[in-house]
Amino acid sequence: MNNTYHFKSKHRKLKILITFILILVLFNPISLNFYYHSIKKIANSDGIASFNDEYTGVESNGDLVNEQDVQELQDSKITGEEYEFDTTYYPYFSYLSADEKIIYKQIYANATEISKYFVPKVKINISQLKKVFEAVYNDHPELFWLNTSYSYKYTPDNNCVQIILSFNETINDIVNAKKKFDTEVNKIISAANKLKTNYEKEKYVHDTIVKSVKYDKNASMNQSAYSALVNKSTICAGYSRAFQYIMINLHIPTYYCVGISSVNHAWNIVKLDDGYYNVDLTWDNTDSNRYKYFNKTDSDFSITHKRTGLSLKLPKCNATKYRTINTRTSNTVYSSDAPKSNKTVNSNLISNEKSNSNLSNNNVNKDNTTSNIVDNEGSNIESNYNSDINNSNSLDEMSNDNTNENEDTSISSDNSNSMEVNDIQNNMRRRYAER
């Protein structure tokens, strides 16, 4: 009996020892790190792409001041009361309260006038101010000299009493920077305007940016449209803001959308004649499969892209008429009700008459000054593009010869539109490695 007791006792001790060893093996820092990367790899293979691509959200820094010091704070006296914003093109403005819209106008006006310090016209707390800045940044890619960060002074009750804007390096020679920016924008707009439909214009702008801009996570001013259009080097924020700005100036509603794609990410939402589509130029910037993330539904993006913040309020993308199926060449879709070229400019698409640029404040109503986007450059770009789109259309027609009768079924088929994330990851990594 004693032998049995000793045997059970030794067996129990052995189990405790083995359990202890297993805990050490399974849950030490090295093992946990291994598990993390293994799970992340599995998640990526299931459709969640992972890039070293990250837009910078709104960043702020506040300093507490006493009530008696408030009267001494510097104020530009610029209110922006004269501005009105067409929410067809500037949707984030519509997501704000009446008082927040007043601050939005102040921020926009002071940024336009390059005035760094101003006092809020109405009472606003710290969290409200961050929301307003997010709306301004997301609506106005033309303010390329404005950093996505700001400072503020606040009182003990958390109300902001002074706002301080932050500008990037282009502010040192802003006149020349605007000229360079407008020159690049005008080249693309001039060529795109010679195309017939909004879909063709959209595809042209997409292709031009993807072909001419290099992805570089270390690019200077990579949160701005300037980095993409002038410096030709950027990350997701630069691609998205450049595309947004040009499309707005073509009178095609296009929004800057932010969210999570393994890391913080930015892409666009475009409105065509049948509704809204997701477009991600960053992920389309690969050696092949250039249209894998071009004109996609929310269902297509459900695994790879998750909206956050104010972008959750943007329109849902459920349109399918121009949804890309063939990912190597854009699936051109034409029908009797294809969108006609825009010949009527919305009366609210007005430019700021104080700006040195024809484009930097386009689509904003100020003093009833009509906007004028005129440029004769870009004919060579358009010629090259016409050849490209003709080749693309020929390939599309060949690939769709036997599927016209089942077009609706093809469009809604998930199998015909699988998001091959591993392919695009490998292409992106290979391309960045070569650079």
C-alpha positions in Angstrom: 0.0 0.0 0.0 2.9 2.3 0.8 4.3 1.6 -2.6 1.1 2.6 -4.2 1.0 5.8 -2.2 4.6 6.7 -3.2 3.9 5.9 -6.8 0.9 8.2 -6.9 2.9 10.9 -5.1 5.7 10.7 -7.6 3.3 10.7 -10.5 1.6 13.8 -9.1 4.9 15.6 -8.8 5.9 14.5 -12.3 2.6 16.0 -13.7 3.2 19.3 -11.9 6.8 19.4 -13.2 5.7 18.7 -16.7 2.9 21.3 -16.5 5.4 23.9 -15.2 7.8 23.1 -18.0 5.1 23.4 -20.6 4.0 26.7 -19.3 7.6 28.0 -19.5 7.9 26.7 -23.1 4.6 27.9 -24.3 4.3 31.3 -22.7 7.7 32.8 -22.5 8.3 36.0 -24.5 10.0 34.3 -27.4 7.2 31.9 -27.9 4.5 34.6 -27.6 6.3 36.7 -30.2 6.4 33.6 -32.5 2.6 33.0 -32.0 1.9 36.7 -32.8 3.7 36.6 -36.1 2.3 33.2 -37.0 -1.2 34.4 -36.4 -0.6 37.6 -38.3 0.8 35.6 -41.3 -2.3 33.4 -41.3 -4.5 36.4 -41.1 -2.7 38.0 -44.1 -3.1 34.8 -46.1 -6.8 35.0 -45.5 -7.2 38.4 -47.0 -5.9 41.0 -44.5 -3.0 42.7 -46.3 -0.1 44.0 -44.2 2.1 46.8 -45.6 4.4 49.3 -44.0 1.9 51.8 -45.1 0.3 54.1 -42.6 -1.5 57.4 -42.8 -1.1 59.7 -39.9 -4.3 60.6 -38.2 -5.0 63.9 -36.5 -2.4 64.7 -34.0 -2.6 67.5 -31.4 -0.8 69.0 -28.5 -2.4 71.3 -25.9 -1.2 73.7 -23.3 -3.2 74.7 -20.2 -3.7 78.5 -19.6 -5.3 80.5 -16.9 -8.5 82.5 -17.5 -6.7 85.8 -17.0 -4.2 85.0 -19.8 -6.9 84.3 -22.4 -7.3 88.0 -23.4 -3.6 88.2 -24.3 -3.7 85.3 -26.8 -2.8 86.1 -30.4 -5.8 86.2 -32.8 -5.8 86.6 -36.6 -9.4 87.8 -36.6 -10.0 85.7 -39.8 -13.4 84.0 -39.4 -14.1 82.4 -42.8 -17.7 83.5 -42.6 -17.7 84.1 -46.4 -17.1 80.4 -47.2 -19.8 77.9 -48.2 -19.1 74.3 -48.9 -20.9 72.0 -51.3 -21.4 68.8 -49.4 -21.6 66.8 -52.6 -17.8 67.3 -52.7 -17.1 68.1 -49.1 -19.2 65.5 -47.1 -17.3 65.8 -43.8 -18.6 69.4 -43.4 -22.1 68.0 -43.2 -21.2 65.6 -40.3 -20.6 68.6 -38.0 -22.8 70.6 -35.6 -23.6 74.2 -36.3 -20.8 75.4 -33.9 -18.3 72.9 -35.3 -19.0 74.2 -38.8 -18.1 77.7 -37.6 -14.7 76.4 -36.4 -14.3 74.4 -39.7 -14.6 77.6 -41.6 -12.1 79.3 -39.3 -9.6 76.6 -39.8 -10.0 76.5 -43.5 -9.8 80.3 -43.9 -6.7 80.6 -41.6 -5.0 77.7 -43.4 -5.8 79.4 -46.8 -4.4 82.7 -45.6 -1.4 80.9 -43.9 -2.3 82.4 -40.6 -1.0 80.3 -37.7 -2.8 81.6 -34.6 -6.5 82.4 -34.1 -9.1 82.3 -31.4 -12.2 80.2 -31.8 -15.4 82.2 -32.5 -17.5 79.9 -30.5 -17.0 77.7 -27.5 -15.5 74.3 -28.4 -13.9 71.6 -26.3 -10.8 69.5 -27.0 -12.6 66.4 -28.4 -14.9 68.6 -30.7 -11.8 70.4 -32.1 -10.2 67.1 -33.1 -13.3 66.1 -34.9 -13.4 69.3 -36.8 -9.7 69.1 -37.8 -10.4 65.6 -39.1 -13.2 66.9 -41.2 -11.1 69.7 -42.7 -8.1 67.4 -43.4 -10.4 64.8 -45.1 -12.3 67.4 -47.2 -9.5 69.6 -48.4 -6.5 68.0 -50.1 -5.7 71.3 -51.8 -4.3 72.6 -48.5 -1.1 70.6 -49.1 1.0 73.0 -47.0 -1.1 72.1 -43.8 0.3 69.4 -41.6 -2.1 66.8 -40.1 -1.3 68.1 -36.7 -2.1 71.2 -34.6 -1.7 72.8 -31.2 -4.1 74.6 -28.9 -4.4 76.4 -25.6 -7.2 75.4 -23.3 -8.6 76.4 -19.9 -9.2 74.1 -16.9 -12.8 73.3 -18.1 -11.2 71.8 -21.3 -12.5 74.5 -23.6 -10.1 75.6 -26.4 -9.2 79.3 -26.4 -6.6 79.4 -29.1 -5.8 77.2 -32.2 -2.3 77.0 -33.6 -1.9 75.5 -37.2 1.2 73.6 -38.3 2.6 74.0 -41.8 5.1 71.8 -43.8 8.2 72.9 -45.6 6.4 74.1 -48.7 5.4 77.2 -46.7 9.0 78.5 -47.2 8.2 79.2 -50.8 4.5 78.8 -51.1 4.0 80.7 -54.3 6.4 78.5 -56.2 5.1 75.4 -54.5 1.5 76.2 -55.6 2.7 76.8 -59.2 4.4 73.4 -59.3 1.4 71.7 -57.8 -1.1 73.4 -60.2 1.1 72.5 -63.2 1.0 68.8 -62.4 -2.7 68.9 -61.6 -3.5 70.8 -64.8 -1.6 68.3 -67.0 -3.8 65.4 -65.8 -7.1 67.4 -65.8 -6.5 68.8 -69.3 -6.0 65.3 -70.7 -8.8 63.7 -68.6 -11.3 66.3 -69.8 -10.9 65.2 -73.4 -12.4 61.8 -72.4 -16.1 61.2 -72.8 -17.4 59.6 -69.6 -16.8 60.0 -65.9 -15.7 56.4 -65.7 -13.0 56.9 -68.4 -11.8 60.0 -66.6 -11.7 58.2 -63.3 -9.7 55.3 -64.9 -7.3 57.8 -66.6 -6.6 59.6 -63.3 -6.1 56.3 -61.5 -3.7 55.0 -64.1 -1.7 58.2 -64.4 -1.1 58.4 -60.6 -0.4 54.7 -60.2 2.1 54.8 -63.1 3.9 58.0 -62.2 4.1 57.8 -58.4 6.5 55.6 -56.4 5.5 54.2 -53.1 8.0 55.2 -50.4 7.1 55.1 -46.7 9.9 57.6 -46.0 8.8 60.1 -48.6 8.8 63.8 -47.5 5.4 65.3 -46.7 3.8 61.9 -47.4 0.5 62.9 -45.9 -0.1 65.4 -48.6 -1.2 65.4 -52.3 1.9 67.4 -53.0 4.1 64.5 -52.3 2.4 62.4 -54.9 1.8 65.0 -57.6 5.0 67.0 -57.4 7.6 64.8 -55.6 6.2 61.6 -57.2 6.9 59.7 -54.0 4.3 59.0 -51.2 2.3 56.5 -49.2 -1.5 55.8 -49.0 -2.4 59.3 -47.7 -0.6 61.0 -50.6 -2.1 58.7 -53.3 -5.6 59.2 -51.9 -5.5 62.9 -51.5 -4.0 63.4 -55.0 -6.7 61.3 -56.6 -9.4 63.1 -54.5 -8.2 66.5 -55.5 -8.0 65.9 -59.2 -11.3 64.1 -59.3 -13.1 66.9 -57.5 -11.7 69.3 -60.1 -13.2 67.1 -62.8 -16.5 67.5 -60.9 -16.7 63.8 -59.9 -17.4 63.5 -56.2 -14.5 61.7 -54.6 -13.9 61.3 -50.9 -10.9 60.6 -48.7 -11.7 57.5 -46.6 -9.6 56.3 -43.6 -9.7 53.0 -41.7 -7.8 49.9 -40.8 -6.1 47.4 -43.2 -3.9 45.6 -40.7 -2.4 49.2 -40.1 -3.9 52.6 -40.5 -4.8 53.1 -44.1 -6.4 55.5 -46.5 -8.3 55.0 -49.8 -11.0 56.7 -51.8 -14.8 56.5 -52.4 -15.9 57.7 -55.9 -19.4 58.5 -57.1 -20.3 57.5 -60.7 -23.7 57.6 -62.3 -25.0 54.4 -60.6 -23.6 55.0 -57.1 -20.5 54.7 -55.1 -17.3 52.6 -55.4 -14.2 52.0 -53.3 -10.8 52.7 -55.0 -7.4 52.0 -53.5 -4.6 53.4 -55.6 -1.9 52.3 -53.1 -2.7 48.7 -53.4 -3.1 48.9 -57.1 0.4 50.2 -57.4 1.9 46.9 -58.3 3.8 45.3 -61.3 0.6 43.6 -62.3 -3.1 43.3 -61.4 -3.4 47.1 -61.5 -7.2 47.1 -61.0 -7.6 44.6 -58.2 -8.8 47.4 -55.9 -10.4 49.6 -58.5 -14.2 50.3 -58.3 -15.0 47.7 -55.6 -18.1 47.3 -53.4 -18.1 47.4 -49.6 -18.6 43.6 -49.8 -15.4 43.3 -51.8 -13.5 45.3 -49.2 -15.2 43.7 -46.2 -12.1 41.6 -45.2 -9.3 44.0 -46.2 -10.6 47.5 -45.4 -12.5 48.6 -42.3 -13.6 52.2 -42.1 -13.1 54.2 -38.9 -13.9 57.6 -37.4 -15.9 60.1 -39.5 -15.4 57.9 -42.6 -18.0 55.5 -41.2 -20.6 58.2 -42.2 -19.5 58.2 -45.8 -21.9 56.6 -48.4 -22.0 52.9 -48.7 -20.4 51.5 -51.8 -22.9 49.1 -53.4 -22.8 50.1 -57.1 -21.9 47.4 -59.6 -22.2 48.8 -63.1 -18.5 49.7 -63.2 -17.2 47.1 -60.8 -13.9 45.7 -61.9 -13.9 41.9 -62.6 -10.9 41.4 -64.8 -8.1 42.6 -62.5 -5.3 42.8 -65.0 -7.1 45.2 -67.3 -10.0 47.3 -66.1 -13.3 45.8 -67.1 -14.7 48.6 -69.2 -18.5 48.6 -68.9 -20.6 50.6 -71.3 -24.4 50.9 -71.7 -27.0 53.3 -73.1 -27.1 55.2 -69.9 -23.4 55.6 -69.4 -22.5 58.9 -67.8 -22.1 61.8 -70.1 -19.2 64.3 -69.7 -20.0 67.1 -67.2 -20.7 70.3 -69.1 -22.6 72.1 -66.3 -20.5 73.2 -63.4 -22.2 73.3 -60.1 -22.8 76.8 -59.0 -21.2 76.1 -55.7 -17.9 75.0 -57.3 -16.2 78.3 -56.8 -12.6 79.3 -56.1 -11.0 81.5 -53.5 -10.2 84.8 -55.3 -7.4 85.6 -52.8 -5.5 82.5 -53.8 -2.5 82.7 -56.1 -3.6 79.3 -57.5 -6.5 78.5 -60.0 -6.9 75.1 -58.3 -5.7 75.2 -54.7 -9.1 76.3 -53.4 -11.4 75.1 -56.2 -14.9 74.0 -55.5 -15.4 76.4 -52.6 -17.8 79.3 -52.8 -16.3 82.7 -52.0 -17.6 86.1 -53.1 -19.4 84.4 -56.1 -16.1 84.2 -58.0 -16.5 81.6 -60.7 -13.8 79.0 -60.9 -11.7 78.6 -64.0 -9.7 75.5 -64.7 -7.9 76.1 -68.0 -4.8 74.4 -69.2 -3.7 73.2 -72.6 -1.0 70.8 -71.4 -1.3 67.1 -71.3 -2.0 66.2 -74.9 0.9 63.8 -75.0 -0.4 62.1 -71.8 -3.8 61.8 -73.3 -2.4 60.3 -76.5 -0.6 57.6 -74.6 -3.7 57.0 -72.4 -6.0 56.6 -75.4 -3.7 53.9 -76.8 -3.7 52.2 -73.3 -7.4 52.3 -72.9 -8.0 51.0 -76.4 -5.7 48.0 -75.7 -7.5 47.5 -72.4 -10.9 47.6 -74.0 -9.8 45.0 -76.6 -8.6 42.7 -73.9 -11.8 43.2 -72.0 -14.0 42.4 -75.0 -12.0 39.2 -75.7 -12.4 38.1 -72.1 -16.1 38.9 -72.1 -17.1 37.4 -75.5 -18.9 34.5 -73.9 -20.2 36.2 -70.8 -22.3 39.1 -72.0 -25.6 37.2 -71.5 -24.6 36.4 -67.9 -23.2 39.8 -67.0 -25.3 40.3 -63.9 -24.4 36.9 -62.6 -20.7 37.5 -63.2 -20.8 40.9 -61.5 -22.3 39.4 -58.3 -20.1 36.3 -58.2 -17.5 36.4 -55.4 -15.5 33.7 -57.1 -14.9 35.9 -60.2 -13.6 38.6 -58.0 -11.4 37.0 -55.3 -9.2 39.4 -53.5 -5.8 37.7 -54.0 -4.1 39.5 -51.2 -1.0 37.2 -51.1 -0.3 38.1 -54.8 -0.4 41.8 -54.1 1.6 41.5 -50.9 4.4 39.6 -52.8 4.3 42.2 -55.6 4.5 45.1 -53.2 7.3 43.5 -51.2 9.3 42.7 -54.4 8.8 46.1 -55.8 9.9 47.9 -52.5 12.9 45.6 -52.2 14.0 46.5 -55.7 13.7 50.2 -54.8 
